[in-house]
């Protein structure tokens, strides 16, 4: 059976299963293919994109979005409606899909996309569909790596590379940690030719995508894993509310000089104000202080969050 005939057979099986609601046993009887093979074929047609499964979340609560835009002078707010009792994974999937849909409407040829790390960012990459719609897309990490403290799928290099791959663009990788051991090590990196190349790209970022950290995140969060418990305790004493790309600020959005500042390798927050879209992706009650600080400081002009978090933000401000 040649490739064209094989593809037709796959499509036929997909139609039987997804459109006609036939069981795998019924399909096996109708096609003469054993049930085990039918199961493998159904998996393969999803992997090859013949069938794409999406969950239709209610992606726009317009009244809440408009309130956020008006209250915080945002360029854009997107509020996804997910039941409060749903898992964190379901909520991240929903805002990941919303972010991917937004990118499809705002991306332009020659855009430079800045990426941060984390589970919210990973959900965006998962939701992106491969496309060749735009030309010369370039992705650049906006912060150093976690030095082995996080799962590889949350690493900024993984996220940056996979985003570029799906958009048929190019990417840079960053081979330095976000927080180094000594200020002198940071100075050595900053003066290297390699680091200067990345820093030059930060000035060209037109769309910044980033998660938002918060001092109220629980001890099991990726945020705590990234910085470590002792550092988090010090950040609390330094009146930190949250961070974007390891750049810390207080509840009013003012940049805070912390015990990590002289050891940090990441894009300065001022660069976000030069972008066409600076998109913060965050949800949960625990992250409200971090999101509020980012909003008050004008560190983002676009927010993607859940309805529950939007209500908390509006009530807290």
C-alpha positions in Angstrom: 0.0 0.0 0.0 1.6 3.3 -1.1 1.6 6.4 1.1 -1.4 8.0 -0.6 -3.5 4.9 -0.1 -2.3 4.5 3.4 -3.3 8.1 4.2 -6.8 7.5 2.7 -7.2 4.4 4.9 -6.2 6.5 8.0 -8.7 9.2 7.1 -11.4 6.6 6.7 -10.6 5.1 10.1 -10.6 8.5 11.7 -14.0 9.2 10.2 -15.4 5.9 11.5 -14.1 6.6 15.0 -14.6 10.4 15.4 -17.5 11.2 13.1 -19.5 8.0 13.2 -18.7 7.1 16.8 -17.9 3.5 15.9 -16.0 1.4 18.4 -12.6 0.0 17.7 -14.1 -3.5 17.5 -16.7 -2.3 14.9 -14.0 -0.6 12.8 -11.9 -3.8 12.9 -14.9 -5.8 11.7 -15.7 -3.3 8.9 -12.1 -2.9 7.7 -10.7 -6.4 8.3 -7.9 -4.9 10.4 -7.3 -6.4 13.8 -8.3 -4.3 16.8 -4.8 -3.8 18.2 -3.7 -2.3 14.8 -6.8 0.0 14.9 -5.7 1.3 18.3 -2.2 2.0 17.0 -3.5 3.7 13.9 -5.8 6.0 16.0 -2.7 7.0 18.0 -0.7 7.6 14.8 -3.3 9.8 13.1 -3.2 12.1 16.1 0.6 12.2 16.1 0.6 13.0 12.4 -2.0 15.8 12.7 -4.7 14.0 10.7 -6.9 14.5 13.7 -6.4 17.4 16.1 -8.2 17.3 19.5 -8.9 20.7 21.1 -11.0 21.5 24.1 -13.4 24.4 23.5 -12.9 26.5 26.6 -14.9 29.7 26.9 -11.8 31.8 26.1 -13.3 35.3 26.5 -15.1 36.8 29.4 -15.4 40.2 27.7 -16.7 42.1 30.7 -13.8 41.0 33.0 -11.3 41.6 30.2 -12.6 45.1 29.6 -12.5 45.9 33.3 -8.9 44.8 33.5 -8.0 46.8 30.4 -9.6 49.9 31.7 -8.3 49.6 35.3 -4.7 48.9 34.4 -4.5 50.7 31.0 -3.7 47.5 29.2 -3.5 47.1 25.4 -5.2 43.7 25.7 -6.6 41.4 28.4 -7.8 37.9 27.7 -9.8 36.1 30.5 -10.4 32.4 30.2 -13.3 30.8 32.1 -12.3 27.6 33.8 -14.2 26.0 36.7 -12.4 26.8 40.0 -12.3 23.2 41.0 -10.4 22.2 37.9 -6.7 21.2 38.2 -3.8 23.6 37.7 -2.9 21.6 34.6 -6.4 22.3 33.0 -6.1 26.0 33.8 -2.6 26.2 32.3 -3.8 24.4 29.2 -6.6 26.9 28.8 -4.4 30.0 29.1 -1.8 28.3 26.9 -4.5 27.9 24.2 -5.6 31.5 24.6 -2.0 32.8 24.3 -1.4 30.7 21.2 -4.6 32.1 19.6 -3.5 35.6 20.4 -0.1 35.0 18.8 -1.9 33.9 15.6 -3.5 37.4 15.4 -0.6 39.6 16.4 2.5 38.0 14.8 4.1 39.7 11.9 7.0 38.9 9.6 10.4 39.6 11.1 9.1 39.6 14.7 11.6 38.8 17.5 9.9 36.8 20.2 11.4 36.9 23.7 10.7 33.9 25.9 10.9 33.2 29.6 10.7 29.8 31.5 8.1 28.0 33.4 5.0 25.8 33.3 2.7 28.5 31.9 5.2 29.1 29.0 5.4 25.4 28.3 1.6 25.3 28.0 1.8 28.0 25.3 4.3 26.0 23.3 2.2 22.9 23.5 -0.8 24.8 22.2 1.0 26.3 19.2 0.3 24.7 15.8 3.2 24.3 13.4 2.9 26.9 10.6 4.9 28.6 7.9 2.6 31.6 7.8 5.2 34.1 8.9 8.8 34.8 7.6 11.9 35.4 9.6 10.6 34.8 13.0 13.4 34.8 15.6 13.1 33.6 19.2 15.4 34.6 22.0 15.6 33.6 25.7 15.1 36.6 28.0 16.7 34.9 31.1 19.4 32.5 31.9 18.7 28.9 32.7 17.8 27.2 36.0 21.0 25.4 36.5 19.4 21.9 36.6 16.7 22.9 39.2 13.7 22.4 36.9 12.3 19.8 34.5 13.8 20.3 31.0 10.4 21.1 29.4 10.2 24.2 31.6 13.7 25.4 30.6 13.9 28.6 28.7 16.0 27.0 26.0 13.5 24.2 25.4 10.6 26.7 25.2 12.6 29.1 22.9 13.7 26.3 20.6 10.2 24.6 20.4 8.5 28.0 19.7 10.9 28.7 16.9 10.5 25.2 15.5 6.7 25.5 15.4 6.8 28.9 13.7 9.5 27.7 11.3 11.8 30.4 12.6 15.3 30.5 14.2 16.4 30.8 17.9 19.3 31.5 20.1 20.2 29.5 23.2 21.5 30.8 26.4 24.2 28.8 28.1 24.4 30.7 31.4 22.4 30.3 34.5 19.9 33.1 35.5 21.6 33.3 39.0 25.3 32.8 39.2 27.3 32.1 42.3 29.3 35.3 42.4 29.0 38.9 41.0 32.4 38.5 39.4 31.1 35.5 37.4 28.2 37.6 36.2 30.6 40.4 35.2 32.7 37.9 33.2 29.6 36.7 31.3 28.3 40.2 30.6 31.6 41.1 28.9 31.7 38.0 26.8 31.0 38.2 23.1 28.4 35.5 23.4 26.4 37.3 26.1 26.6 40.6 24.2 25.0 39.0 21.2 22.0 37.9 23.3 21.7 41.3 25.0 21.6 43.0 21.6 18.7 40.8 20.6 16.8 41.9 23.8 16.6 45.4 22.4 15.0 44.0 19.2 12.3 42.0 21.0 8.9 42.9 19.5 6.7 40.4 21.4 7.7 39.3 24.9 6.1 36.2 26.4 6.6 35.5 30.1 5.2 33.9 33.2 4.9 36.0 36.4 6.4 34.8 39.7 5.0 35.7 43.0 6.3 35.7 46.6 3.1 34.0 47.7 3.6 30.9 45.5 3.6 27.7 47.5 6.7 25.7 48.6 6.0 23.1 45.9 6.0 25.7 43.0 8.5 25.8 40.2 9.2 29.4 41.4 10.5 28.0 44.7 12.4 25.2 42.9 14.1 27.8 40.7 15.3 30.1 43.5 15.5 27.8 46.5 13.8 28.2 49.9 16.6 30.3 51.5 16.6 32.8 48.7 12.8 33.1 48.8 12.8 33.9 52.5 15.3 36.7 51.9 13.2 38.0 49.0 10.2 38.2 51.4 12.3 40.3 53.8 13.3 42.6 50.8 9.6 43.4 50.2 9.5 41.6 46.8 6.0 41.0 45.4 7.0 39.1 42.3 9.3 38.8 39.3 9.5 38.6 35.6 12.6 36.9 34.2 14.3 37.1 37.6 13.9 40.9 37.8 12.1 41.6 41.1 9.7 44.4 42.0 7.4 45.4 44.9 3.6 45.5 45.0 3.7 49.0 43.4 5.8 47.8 40.5 9.0 49.5 41.6 12.1 47.5 40.7 13.7 46.1 43.9 17.4 45.7 44.4 17.8 42.3 46.1 20.6 40.0 47.3 20.4 38.4 43.8 20.7 41.5 41.7 24.4 41.5 41.3 24.3 37.8 40.3 21.5 37.9 37.8 21.7 37.4 34.1 18.5 38.3 32.4 16.8 41.0 30.3 16.1 44.2 32.2 12.5 45.1 32.8 12.9 48.4 30.9 13.3 46.4 27.7 9.7 45.2 28.0 8.4 48.7 27.6 10.0 48.9 24.1 8.1 45.9 22.8 4.9 46.0 20.7 3.4 43.3 23.0 4.6 42.4 26.5 2.4 39.5 27.4 2.1 38.2 31.0 0.7 34.7 31.3 -0.3 33.9 34.9 -3.2 32.7 37.0 -4.0 31.7 40.6 -4.8 33.5 43.8 -1.2 32.9 45.0 0.1 34.9 42.1 -2.1 38.0 42.6 0.7 40.0 44.3 3.1 39.3 41.6 0.6 40.1 38.8 -0.5 43.3 40.6 3.0 44.5 41.0 3.7 43.8 37.3 0.5 45.7 36.3 1.2 48.7 38.6 4.8 48.9 37.2 3.6 48.8 33.6 5.8 45.8 33.0 3.2 44.3 30.7 0.6 45.7 28.3 -1.2 42.4 27.8 -2.5 40.0 30.4 -3.8 36.4 29.9 -5.4 34.9 33.0 -8.4 33.1 34.4 -11.7 34.5 35.5 -11.0 33.6 39.2 -7.7 35.5 39.1 -9.2 38.5 37.3 -11.8 38.8 40.0 -9.0 38.7 42.7 -7.0 41.4 40.8 -10.0 43.7 40.5 -11.0 43.3 44.1 -7.4 43.8 45.4 -6.6 46.9 43.5 
